Amino acid sequence: MYLLLSLFAAAPVLKPCTNTLFTVNSVNLDPHVPLPGDKVALIMDYTVPVGYVTTGGTAKYQLTYNFLPLTPTTEPLCQNIPCPLGPGTYKNSSTVDWPTGLTGTLKTVITWTDVAGVKLLCLTIDAKL
C-alpha cells in the first residue's frame, strides 16, 4: 500500500532563498516523498562565512495553506542550532509529523536572522498534500 501511495505523491520542492549570509550546501527530506502521518526529517547542510559569529537571533516559520497565510511562529535561533555559531560547515536536522487530513498546497518559509536583523539563512518548502 505504501508503494502504491508513494507513486501518486509528489516530492516537496526545497529551495534556498537568495541574499542570505549563510550558504545552503544541501537540503533534503527523509523520507524524500512524505506520506500523511510520516515522521519527516529536514536535513540541512550550510556554511557560515569566515569572520562571522552569532550568539543569538530568531528562527521564523511562515506557513501558507492553499494560499491562505497562517500565523507565523518565531523561536530563539539558538533553540535549534548550537550557539555561538562561527565560521564552518554545519549539518542540522529537525523532525516533524507530516500533516494528515489536508489536501491542497502547503508552503513553508524558514528564515533565520541574527540579533542585528541580518538574514542568515532562508529556505522554502512547497508541498502538494
C-alpha positions, -999 to +999 in steps of 0.1 A: +000+000+000+028+024+009+044+019-025+011+025-043+005+057-023+041+069-029+036+066-067+009+093-066+026+115-041+050+143-052+082+152-035+081+186-019+103+213-036+131+225-013+147+258-023+172+281-005+163+318-008+188+343-022+206+371-004+215+353+028+247+354+047+250+316+051+253+293+021+230+263+019+250+234+005+223+208+006+188+203+020+168+171+020+137+155+035+137+119+048+116+103+036+120+121+003+083+117-005+064+120+028+030+105+033+004+117+058+014+110+093+051+102+085+078+115+108+098+137+084+133+149+090+145+181+074+183+178+069+202+209+061+239+214+054+251+250+055+283+271+057+289+301+079+314+325+063+348+333+077+348+362+101+312+358+112+299+347+147+264+348+160+253+343+196+215+346+190+187+357+168+154+343+157+141+314+136+107+323+119+084+297+104+057+311+080+031+287+066+006+292+038-021+266+033-040+267+000-027+303-004-040+314+030-013+326+053-013+312+088+001+329+119+039+327+118+059+311+146+091+326+159+116+309+182+150+318+195+176+308+169+199+291+194+170+268+205+176+247+174+213+253+165+245+254+185+255+289+197+278+307+194+278+298+158+311+307+140+327+300+106+325+265+093+301+239+078+272+226+098+246+199+095+213+203+113+183+180+114+148+186+128+118+162+127+081+170+123+049+150+117+037+153+081+002+167+081-028+144+079-063+152+067-052+181+045-054+184+007-040+212-015-008+231-011+014+239+018+042+264+016+067+268+045+093+296+047+120+292+073+141+324+080+170+328+104+181+363+114+207+374+139+201+400+167+210+428+143+183+417+118+208+402+092+192+374+072+214+344+079+195+317+061+162+312+043+145+281+029+112+275+012+094+242+011+065+238-014+044+206-009+013+192-025-008+173+000 
